[in-house]
Amino acid sequence: MVTAVGKARFVRGEWLKPGVVVVEAGHDVGDVEFDGAVPRASLLAAVPGGVGP
C-alpha cells in the first residue's frame, strides 16, 4: 500500500490487512495511523523517512 493522501493519520490501522507493506509518501506527518499500523504491517516505511519529498 502506498499512501499519498496528504491528511495526517487519515488511514486507520484497523483498515489494514494483516501482513500489508505500507509505504508513506508524506513529508512531515504520515497518512497512516502509525500505532495502529505497527501490529498489522509486515513492513512500514514511516514518516519522517518514508519515500521523502
Sequence and secondary structure as in RCSB ss.txt:
>XXXX:A:sequence
MVTAVGKARFVRGEWLKPGVVVVEAGHDVGDVEFDGAVPRASLLAAVPGGVGP
>XXXX:A:secstr
 EE   STT B GGGS TTEEEEE  SSS SB HHHHTTTEEEEE TTTSS  
